[in-house]
Each structure stands twice: as C-alpha cells, then as structure tokens.
Amino acid sequence: MKYGSIGQNMTYSYSKIIHEALGAYPYELRSLEPEELNELLQNRDFSGLSVTIPYKKTVIPYCDHLSQLAAEIGAVNCLYFDENHELHGTNTDYTGFLYAIDTAGISVRGKKVVILGNGATCQTIKKAVTDRGASELVIASRKAAAPTEMTVGSCNCLMVNYEDLSDHADAEIVINATPVGMYPGVSDRLIDLRAFPCCKGVFDVIYNPYYTALVKQAVDLNISFASGLSMLVAQATAAAGYFTGKGSFYEKENERIISMLKREFVQNN
C-alpha cells in the first residue's frame, strides 16, 4: 500500500472515493487489528496514510516528528514522510472542521459554544473553537458526574452531563461530536434545538445522512448549519497536500467532491 486509510473497520469509509477523485494517486482502505498496525508502522512500507478510529493516539509513538497541532490535540490522523524518509504525524481534522464552519458562515468568536460528546473528535473541535476565540465552552458528556470547570487556552470551559445542559440555554453554537444520528439511528438526536433560543449555528460531525435529524431541525428553525461531509472532504484534501508536498493545492477540489457526495447521500436517504 502506497497511500491509504487505516482503522479497525473501514467497511463504510468514503476516503477512497474522495482521494481518488483528486486524480493524484491510487488509494486503499485497510482494516487492521492492533498487531497488524504495529507491523505496518514498523516496516514503513507506505508513502502516506490517513488514520481513523481507534488508532489516532496509537500511531503517535511511531512518528519521528509530531506537529505542534497534533501534540496539543493529542491525536494524529495524517502520516507522511519527508525527503529523509522520516515519519511525520499531524492533524488535518482540525483543518477540515474550520473549513466546514467557515464555508457555512458560522463564526465562534466571542460566542458560547456547546459541544456534545467528549471523545477524540471533541478534542480536535475544542482546540479549533478556542483558537478561533470562543468566549465560553460547555462540553456535555455522559461520564460527567458533576459540572467541572477548566481552562482551555483563554476560554472558560465547563464539563457537564446532558441533564445540566438546560442551564446553558444561552449557547449560540451547538456542535454534535458524537455518532448519534448516523445510520441506522437516523432519526436520533441528543438535544432539541428549541431549548437553545440563542443558537445561531449548528455543526454535526456526521456526514451520512447529510441531513441528520439535528441538521433538519436547524433548517426548520432557520439556523445556519455545517455538515460533517465538508469536514471529511477538507481533511482529506489537506492530507493529500502533505502526501504529495503540494500544501493547499487540492483545497480547490473541496466543493466539487462535497457536491458529488452530497447528491449521493441525499438520493440514498
């Protein structure tokens, strides 16, 4: 394998379609067990890899160089080599998320942001929204027994359970960073947006269906939304730039590929 995506279950991945739509290289999907991952990374018989669940932390010790961004997030989703064949790890999910909200016209600067879920995706989004100047951050987690305060950059952050979200009805941005709403539970959503009358923007990390139950409600309430599809495509084209050494060259293909996949997802749902 020269270029490809690795994870524990790649059955439903669209990464091959996205990367090969760039016309730059063939791309493989490979489902790996932990011992297979170790062998692949030790042998280094590849040119560039995208990394997905559950290996975004696992790959870090194999890197010769870790970007500051990946170190701060604590997750790597892109592996590539330099001219000396030294392995670099970085995070392009961050780039993908910011592309998604920027193209949707959603600004977090000076706003109170609620993130649903505290998994790996939340760590990336938390870094992105605090870098963009969110004034307050509330993270909802089923594991939170009681509200816990912390500081993330210059942003005040509070970890709460879902029952306590009623105390944060003044949130202006709502972000779903959980799998709730994906197939087959397409009618599921964690919250009712009507409980957040100040909400001006919604992001759902789920990309298929395109119109998740949360996004559908945002549309009904005339709230701006960004889809996980934009994040998925933009993180892939950013990774392609690292693989090929072309930087942001492939970003211009984002909207073409997003439109192609959106048509497919909407037709199938």
Rosetta blueprint (number, residue, H / E / L):
1 M L
2 K L
3 Y E
4 G E
5 S E
6 I E
7 G E
8 Q L
9 N L
10 M L
11 T L
12 Y L
13 S L
14 Y L
15 S H
16 K H
17 I H
18 I H
19 H H
20 E H
21 A L
22 L L
23 G L
24 A L
25 Y L
26 P L
27 Y L
28 E E
29 L E
30 R E
31 S E
32 L L
33 E L
34 P H
35 E H
36 E H
37 L H
38 N H
39 E H
40 L H
41 L H
42 Q H
43 N H
44 R L
45 D L
46 F L
47 S L
48 G E
49 L E
50 S E
51 V E
52 T L
53 I L
54 P L
55 Y L
56 K L
57 K L
58 T L
59 V L
60 I H
61 P H
62 Y H
63 C L
64 D L
65 H E
66 L E
67 S L
68 Q H
69 L H
70 A H
71 A H
72 E H
73 I H
74 G L
75 A L
76 V L
77 N L
78 C E
79 L E
80 Y E
81 F E
82 D L
83 E L
84 N L
85 H L
86 E L
87 L E
88 H E
89 G E
90 T E
91 N L
92 T L
93 D H
94 Y H
95 T H
96 G H
97 F H
98 L H
99 Y H
100 A H
101 I H
102 D H
103 T H
104 A L
105 G L
106 I L
107 S L
108 V L
109 R L
110 G L
111 K L
112 K E
113 V E
114 V E
115 I E
116 L E
117 G L
118 N L
119 G L
120 A H
121 T H
122 C H
123 Q H
124 T H
125 I H
126 K H
127 K H
128 A H
129 V H
130 T H
131 D H
132 R L
133 G L
134 A L
135 S L
136 E E
137 L E
138 V E
139 I E
140 A E
141 S L
142 R L
143 K L
144 A L
145 A L
146 A L
147 P L
148 T E
149 E E
150 M E
151 T E
152 V E
153 G L
154 S L
155 C E
156 N E
157 C E
158 L E
159 M E
160 V E
161 N L
162 Y H
163 E H
164 D H
165 L H
166 S H
167 D H
168 H H
169 A L
170 D L
171 A L
172 E L
173 I E
174 V E
175 I E
176 N E
177 A L
178 T L
179 P L
180 V L
181 G L
182 M L
183 Y L
184 P L
185 G L
186 V L
187 S L
188 D L
189 R L
190 L L
191 I L
192 D L
193 L H
194 R H
195 A H
196 F L
197 P L
198 C L
199 C L
200 K L
201 G E
202 V E
203 F E
204 D E
205 V L
206 I L
207 Y L
208 N L
209 P L
210 Y L
211 Y L
212 T L
213 A H
214 L H
215 V H
216 K H
217 Q H
218 A H
219 V H
220 D H
221 L L
222 N L
223 I L
224 S E
225 F E
226 A E
227 S E
228 G H
229 L H
230 S H
231 M H
232 L H
233 V H
234 A H
235 Q H
236 A H
237 T H
238 A H
239 A H
240 A H
241 G H
242 Y H
243 F H
244 T H
245 G L
246 K L
247 G L
248 S L
249 F H
250 Y H
251 E H
252 K H
253 E H
254 N H
255 E H
256 R H
257 I H
258 I H
259 S H
260 M H
261 L H
262 K H
263 R H
264 E H
265 F H
266 V H
267 Q H
268 N H
269 N L
